[in-house]
Amino acid sequence: MNRRELLTSVAALTGTTLLPEAVAQSGQQITHVDTKTGGPLLQSSVVKTESLRAEGAAPGAKAYVHFNGPTEQLAAVAAGLVTLEPGAQPHPPHRHPEEEIMIVGEGTGEFFINGVATQVKEGDMIFAESNVLHGVRNTGQTRMTFYFIKTMGKSTS
């Protein structure tokens, strides 16, 4: 069992929080989008994927962030897409205060919610409540793409 598998197993079994900072301190490379609550309000716009730079350090996992910041209604919203090569995961299962919706755009994989693994494919949608342990891994033979939208209400910021 490698370090990533160990951290994922411990988190799933104990229900502990694995924050990106804790994972980063372990030396593991991750791809994670921190939701921005500061700065100017997001403005209505179109962001083309080809204009974005890939983010993240996890092998085989790239994040493209289209929007990230506060709005008039929300303390923060972050939205974009993540590509996962076969066998890749962006980070071990984790928790955060934002609610998150993920939509599988291509490929197949496995989503973990509160220690329960569910196989997913193109068109499937996942919702993770605030502070619920969740994660994803590409279990297929081709690239998996999923879109994410993380929202934080002003009362939770």
C-alpha distance (Angstrom), angle and dihedral (degrees) to the residues before:
residue distance angle dihedral
M1 . . .
N2 3.80 . .
R3 3.83 126.3 .
R4 3.83 93.8 -96.2
E5 3.81 92.4 52.0
L6 3.80 90.6 46.6
L7 3.82 93.9 50.8
T8 3.80 91.5 46.2
S9 3.82 92.1 49.2
V10 3.81 94.0 47.2
A11 3.80 91.9 48.6
A12 3.80 93.3 48.3
L13 3.79 93.7 47.3
T14 3.79 99.2 42.4
G15 3.78 99.7 34.0
T16 3.79 89.1 -132.6
T17 3.76 122.3 156.9
L18 3.77 114.6 -105.0
L19 3.77 103.8 -166.0
P20 3.79 119.4 -168.9
E21 3.82 89.2 -112.4
A22 3.82 91.9 55.6
V23 3.79 91.7 47.8
A24 3.81 91.4 46.6
Q25 3.80 90.2 51.9
S26 3.80 88.9 55.1
G27 3.81 88.6 61.7
Q28 3.80 93.9 -112.3
Q29 3.79 116.3 139.2
I30 3.79 112.9 -126.4
T31 3.78 140.7 -179.3
H32 3.81 109.2 -143.0
V33 3.80 133.9 151.3
D34 3.80 113.5 -139.3
T35 3.80 109.7 -151.6
K36 3.81 111.8 -123.9
T37 3.80 116.6 -134.7
G38 3.80 96.3 175.6
G39 3.76 135.0 66.1
P40 3.78 132.4 50.5
L41 3.80 120.9 -22.9
L42 3.79 115.3 -93.8
Q43 3.78 113.5 -101.5
S44 3.80 127.9 -145.2
S45 3.80 106.7 -91.0
V46 3.79 147.7 131.9
V47 3.80 117.9 -109.3
K48 3.78 117.1 -165.9
T49 3.80 116.3 -145.8
E50 3.81 92.7 -135.4
S51 3.82 88.9 62.9
L52 3.83 92.3 59.2
R53 3.79 130.3 92.0
A54 3.81 117.4 -133.6
E55 3.81 113.7 -111.1
G56 3.79 132.3 -158.6
A57 3.77 141.0 57.7
A58 3.83 104.1 -129.2
P59 3.81 110.5 117.4
G60 3.81 109.7 -102.9
A61 3.83 94.6 5.4
K62 3.80 123.5 105.8
A63 3.80 127.0 174.7
Y64 3.79 125.0 -157.4
V65 3.81 112.6 -165.1
H66 3.80 115.3 -155.4
F67 3.81 98.9 173.8
N68 3.80 132.0 12.8
G69 3.79 126.5 162.8
P70 3.78 146.8 59.9
T71 3.81 125.0 -48.9
E72 3.76 132.1 -164.4
Q73 3.83 89.8 -95.9
L74 3.83 101.5 32.8
A75 3.79 136.2 50.8
A76 3.81 86.0 -138.6
V77 3.77 144.6 -10.4
A78 3.79 126.3 -173.7
A79 3.79 122.6 -175.1
G80 3.77 135.7 171.3
L81 3.76 144.1 100.8
V82 3.79 137.9 -77.7
T83 3.79 127.4 -154.1
L84 3.80 119.8 -154.6
E85 3.78 124.3 -168.5
P86 3.86 116.8 -143.5
G87 3.82 110.0 -62.8
A88 3.81 94.1 9.3
Q89 3.78 128.9 128.0
P90 3.81 125.9 -176.6
H91 3.82 93.5 -134.7
P92 3.81 139.5 -30.4
P93 3.82 117.6 -76.0
H94 3.80 109.7 -68.0
R95 3.81 144.2 167.0
H96 3.79 132.4 -124.8
P97 3.81 136.4 170.8
E98 3.81 93.8 -111.5
E99 3.78 122.0 90.0
E100 3.79 110.7 -125.1
I101 3.79 136.2 -155.8
M102 3.80 119.1 -167.5
I103 3.81 125.7 -171.8
V104 3.80 122.1 -165.3
G105 3.81 107.6 -130.8
E106 3.80 99.1 177.0
G107 3.76 140.0 -3.7
T108 3.78 131.5 17.6
G109 3.76 134.5 -80.8
E110 3.73 148.9 139.4
F111 3.81 127.7 -88.7
F112 3.78 120.9 -159.9
I113 3.80 119.6 -151.2
N114 3.81 117.9 176.0
G115 3.81 91.8 -21.5
V116 3.82 95.0 -48.7
A117 3.81 116.6 118.0
T118 3.81 118.4 -149.9
Q119 3.81 125.5 -174.7
V120 3.83 112.4 -126.8
K121 3.79 137.2 -172.3
E122 3.79 139.7 -176.7
G123 3.81 111.6 -43.9
D124 3.82 96.2 21.7
M125 3.80 116.6 127.6
I126 3.80 129.3 -152.1
F127 3.81 129.4 -161.6
A128 3.80 121.8 -164.1
E129 3.79 117.2 -170.2
S130 3.77 121.4 -138.8
N131 3.83 112.2 -67.9
V132 3.83 94.5 3.4
L133 3.82 115.2 139.8
H134 3.80 108.2 -112.3
G135 3.80 142.0 154.9
V136 3.79 145.3 157.1
R137 3.81 139.1 -136.3
N138 3.80 132.4 -177.4
T139 3.82 105.7 -120.3
G140 3.80 94.8 170.3
Q141 3.80 133.6 92.1
T142 3.82 95.2 -115.0
R143 3.80 135.9 51.4
M144 3.80 115.7 -69.3
T145 3.80 120.8 -148.1
F146 3.78 124.4 -168.6
Y147 3.77 131.4 177.6
F148 3.79 120.6 -140.1
I149 3.79 136.7 -160.9
K150 3.81 118.1 -173.3
T151 3.81 118.6 -172.5
M152 3.79 133.0 -174.7
G153 3.78 121.6 -170.5
K154 3.76 119.2 -135.4
S155 3.83 91.0 -111.8
T156 3.85 91.7 60.0
S157 3.80 100.1 46.9
